[in-house]
Amino acid sequence: MYTLAFDTTAAGCSIILMKDSTKLASYTERMAFGQAEVLIPEIKNILESQNVSFNDLDLITVCVGPGSFTGVRAGISAARACQ
């Protein structure tokens, strides 16, 4: 089972791709703002690096707070776009 999880609610952007309980790839960058701009391109990079497509994903997990409103909104919007 492939799981994609990400968090844009705090002062950073974190993404992880797992297969069952094994971490395949991850990305973490501390940033005060700009998470929405890097989230989708980095998700794409992670999936391509592991030869996984959006259709292969079984579960998408996103952090919903606490955190900045814009960060929460960016994460939820990206999760909905990945469906």
Secondary structure, DSSP 8 states (H G I E B T S, - for coil): -EEEEEE-SSSEEEEEEEETTEEEEEEEEE-SS-HHHHHHHHHHHHHHHTT--GGGEEEEEE---SS-HHHHHHHHHHHHHT-
